[in-house]
Amino acid sequence: MAILDFSRATASIYMTDPNLIDFGTVEEGASIAWSFRTPSGNDLELYGQDMTFDAQGHALSGTVTAIAIDVGNNDFDNPDLRITGINAPAASLDDGPGSFWRFLEGNDVFTLPNVSGVVTGYGYMVFGDAYEPYPGLASGGNDTIHASRASAYISGDLYGAAAAFQGGADKIDGITTTAQQIVVGDAGHLYGAGKLTGGDDNIFIQSTNVGSLAIGVSGSSDG
């Protein structure tokens, strides 16, 4: 079970943004610790065991059990996102977002910050299982997502459903806030080629923002 802790975040985090985790410059490559900087300047520290690397610092083998992401590389003692409880192949974590987030398949827990993070718009964009379905992922896990008081757009399973998919039984809740929160039980967007079956979700938000929404299955669709 992956545990994603955004509670100390001081920067906006969009899990949908490839710049958040894209491989750039390697800083350390050891069997139990791997560090690289993204082209946009974020710092990733990955911890695990039995890791090996090629000449460019890409992982060849080993398992990652924890990840810390410091957006902007400005305070790594207090990273914006801490990820624990995973057993991810190290070689899958430097090939972009489609591969990176595959450790979310399963029943995971997310905790967003207790402050809005931004004045307008969204501070955080979060999905429970994947950006889009990938081969072998036909159903979502039963995730727990605590929106807290963050300004956020949350999809319980997928950001976009582009194939046949069965939503999981997700629990999404929030604390009383004036921040905008849009919560979708299954997929933020249903593409024309997608087929989405909604899961048995439980959504409870307490935002007083006029733009906040709680949506059962999909936020929008094509076709």
C-alpha positions as CSV (number, residue, x, y, z in Angstrom):
1,M,0.0,0.0,0.0
2,A,1.5,3.3,-1.1
3,I,1.2,6.2,1.3
4,L,1.5,9.6,-0.3
5,D,2.0,12.4,2.2
6,F,1.6,15.9,0.8
7,S,1.0,17.5,4.2
8,R,4.3,19.4,4.4
9,A,4.0,20.8,0.8
10,T,4.7,24.4,0.3
11,A,4.4,24.2,-3.5
12,S,1.6,23.2,-5.9
13,I,1.9,19.6,-7.1
14,Y,0.2,18.3,-10.2
15,M,0.7,14.5,-10.5
16,T,-0.5,15.0,-14.1
17,D,2.5,17.1,-14.9
18,P,5.4,15.1,-16.4
19,N,7.8,17.8,-15.3
20,L,7.2,16.8,-11.7
21,I,9.2,13.6,-12.0
22,D,11.0,13.5,-15.4
23,F,14.6,12.2,-15.3
24,G,17.2,14.8,-15.8
25,T,20.6,14.9,-14.1
26,V,21.7,12.1,-11.7
27,E,23.2,13.3,-8.4
28,E,23.8,10.0,-6.7
29,G,23.5,6.3,-7.7
30,A,24.2,3.7,-5.0
31,S,22.6,0.4,-4.2
32,I,20.3,1.8,-1.5
33,A,20.1,5.5,-2.5
34,W,19.4,7.1,-5.9
35,S,19.0,10.9,-6.5
36,F,18.2,12.8,-9.6
37,R,17.2,16.3,-10.6
38,T,14.4,16.9,-13.1
39,P,14.9,19.3,-16.0
40,S,12.5,21.7,-14.3
41,G,14.7,21.7,-11.1
42,N,12.8,19.3,-8.8
43,D,14.9,17.0,-6.6
44,L,14.0,13.3,-6.2
45,E,15.5,11.0,-3.6
46,L,14.7,7.3,-4.0
47,Y,15.6,4.7,-1.4
48,G,15.6,1.0,-1.7
49,Q,17.9,-2.0,-2.3
50,D,20.1,-3.7,-4.9
51,M,20.0,-0.8,-7.3
52,T,22.4,-0.7,-10.3
53,F,22.7,2.0,-13.0
54,D,24.0,2.6,-16.5
55,A,26.6,5.2,-17.4
56,Q,23.9,7.9,-17.6
57,G,22.5,7.2,-14.2
58,H,19.4,5.4,-15.3
59,A,18.4,2.5,-13.0
60,L,18.9,-1.0,-14.4
61,S,17.8,-3.1,-11.5
62,G,16.7,-3.0,-7.9
63,T,13.7,-2.0,-5.9
64,V,12.6,1.4,-4.6
65,T,10.7,1.4,-1.3
66,A,10.4,5.2,-0.6
67,I,10.6,8.4,-2.6
68,A,10.9,12.1,-1.5
69,I,10.2,14.9,-4.0
70,D,11.3,18.5,-3.2
71,V,9.7,20.8,-5.8
72,G,12.2,23.5,-6.8
73,N,14.9,21.8,-4.7
74,N,14.6,24.5,-2.0
75,D,14.2,22.6,1.3
76,F,15.0,18.9,1.0
77,D,14.8,18.4,4.8
78,N,11.0,19.0,4.3
79,P,10.1,17.6,0.9
80,D,6.8,18.5,-0.6
81,L,5.8,14.9,-1.2
82,R,6.9,11.8,0.7
83,I,6.0,8.3,-0.7
84,T,6.4,5.2,1.4
85,G,5.0,1.7,1.5
86,I,6.0,0.8,-2.1
87,N,8.0,-1.9,-3.8
88,A,8.6,-0.4,-7.2
89,P,11.1,-1.6,-9.8
90,A,13.7,1.1,-9.9
91,A,14.0,0.8,-13.7
92,S,10.4,1.9,-14.0
93,L,10.9,5.3,-12.3
94,D,13.0,7.2,-14.8
95,D,10.8,6.7,-18.0
96,G,8.2,9.4,-17.5
97,P,4.8,9.6,-15.7
98,G,3.2,6.7,-17.6
99,S,5.7,4.3,-16.0
100,F,6.5,6.2,-12.8
101,W,3.1,6.1,-11.1
102,R,2.5,2.4,-11.7
103,F,3.2,1.7,-8.0
104,L,-0.2,3.2,-7.3
105,E,-2.0,0.1,-8.5
106,G,-3.7,-1.1,-5.4
107,N,-5.2,0.3,-2.2
108,D,-3.4,3.5,-1.4
109,V,-3.6,6.5,1.0
110,F,-3.2,10.2,0.1
111,T,-3.1,13.1,2.6
112,L,-3.1,16.6,1.2
113,P,-2.0,19.7,3.1
114,N,-4.2,21.4,5.7
115,V,-4.0,24.7,3.8
116,S,-5.3,25.7,0.4
117,G,-1.8,26.2,-1.1
118,V,-3.0,28.8,-3.6
119,V,-5.4,31.8,-3.7
120,T,-7.2,30.8,-6.9
121,G,-7.2,27.6,-9.0
122,Y,-5.9,24.3,-7.8
123,G,-2.8,23.7,-5.7
124,Y,-2.9,19.9,-6.2
125,M,-4.0,17.5,-8.9
126,V,-4.2,13.9,-7.7
127,F,-5.3,10.6,-9.1
128,G,-5.6,7.4,-7.2
129,D,-4.3,4.7,-9.6
130,A,-2.9,6.0,-12.9
131,Y,-2.9,9.0,-15.3
132,E,-4.6,6.7,-17.9
133,P,-5.1,2.9,-18.0
134,Y,-2.1,1.0,-19.1
135,P,-1.9,-2.7,-20.3
136,G,-2.8,-4.9,-17.4
137,L,-4.7,-2.2,-15.4
138,A,-8.4,-2.8,-15.9
139,S,-9.7,-1.8,-12.5
140,G,-8.9,0.7,-9.7
141,G,-7.8,0.1,-6.2
142,N,-9.8,1.1,-3.1
143,D,-8.0,4.3,-2.2
144,T,-8.4,6.7,0.7
145,I,-7.8,10.3,-0.2
146,H,-7.9,13.0,2.5
147,A,-8.4,16.3,0.7
148,S,-8.0,18.2,4.0
149,R,-8.2,22.0,3.4
150,A,-6.2,21.9,0.1
151,S,-7.3,23.5,-3.1
152,A,-7.5,20.4,-5.2
153,Y,-8.8,18.5,-8.2
154,I,-9.0,14.8,-7.2
155,S,-9.8,11.8,-9.4
156,G,-10.3,8.6,-7.3
157,D,-8.9,6.3,-10.0
158,L,-7.8,7.9,-13.3
159,Y,-7.1,11.3,-14.6
160,G,-8.4,10.1,-18.0
161,A,-10.2,6.9,-19.0
162,A,-9.1,5.9,-22.5
163,A,-10.0,2.2,-22.4
164,A,-12.4,-0.1,-20.6
165,F,-12.0,0.4,-16.8
166,Q,-13.7,-0.5,-13.6
167,G,-13.5,2.1,-10.9
168,G,-12.5,1.1,-7.3
169,A,-14.3,1.7,-4.1
170,D,-12.6,4.9,-3.1
171,K,-13.1,7.1,0.1
172,I,-12.5,10.8,-0.4
173,D,-13.0,13.3,2.4
174,G,-12.2,16.9,3.3
175,I,-12.2,19.4,6.2
176,T,-14.2,22.6,6.3
177,T,-12.5,25.0,4.0
178,T,-13.0,28.0,1.6
179,A,-10.7,26.4,-1.0
180,Q,-12.0,25.1,-4.2
181,Q,-12.2,21.3,-4.3
182,I,-13.4,19.3,-7.2
183,V,-13.6,15.6,-6.4
184,V,-14.5,12.9,-9.0
185,G,-15.0,9.4,-7.8
186,D,-13.5,7.5,-10.8
187,A,-12.1,9.5,-13.8
188,G,-11.6,13.2,-14.4
189,H,-12.2,12.7,-18.1
190,L,-13.8,10.0,-20.2
191,Y,-12.3,9.8,-23.7
192,G,-14.4,8.7,-26.7
193,A,-12.7,5.3,-26.9
194,G,-13.0,4.7,-23.1
195,K,-15.6,2.7,-21.3
196,L,-15.9,3.5,-17.6
197,T,-17.8,1.6,-15.0
198,G,-18.2,3.5,-11.8
199,G,-16.9,2.2,-8.5
200,D,-18.7,2.2,-5.1
201,D,-17.2,5.5,-3.9
202,N,-17.8,7.5,-0.7
203,I,-17.2,11.3,-1.2
204,F,-17.6,13.8,1.6
205,I,-16.2,17.3,1.2
206,Q,-17.0,20.4,3.3
207,S,-15.8,23.2,1.1
208,T,-17.9,26.4,1.1
209,N,-16.3,27.5,-2.2
210,V,-19.0,28.1,-4.9
211,G,-16.8,26.3,-7.5
212,S,-16.4,23.1,-5.5
213,L,-18.0,19.9,-6.9
214,A,-18.5,16.3,-5.9
215,I,-19.0,14.1,-9.0
216,G,-19.7,10.4,-8.9
217,V,-18.1,8.9,-12.0
218,S,-16.5,11.3,-14.6
219,G,-16.0,15.0,-14.7
220,S,-16.3,15.3,-18.5
221,S,-16.4,13.2,-21.6
222,D,-15.6,13.2,-25.4
223,G,-18.1,11.7,-27.7
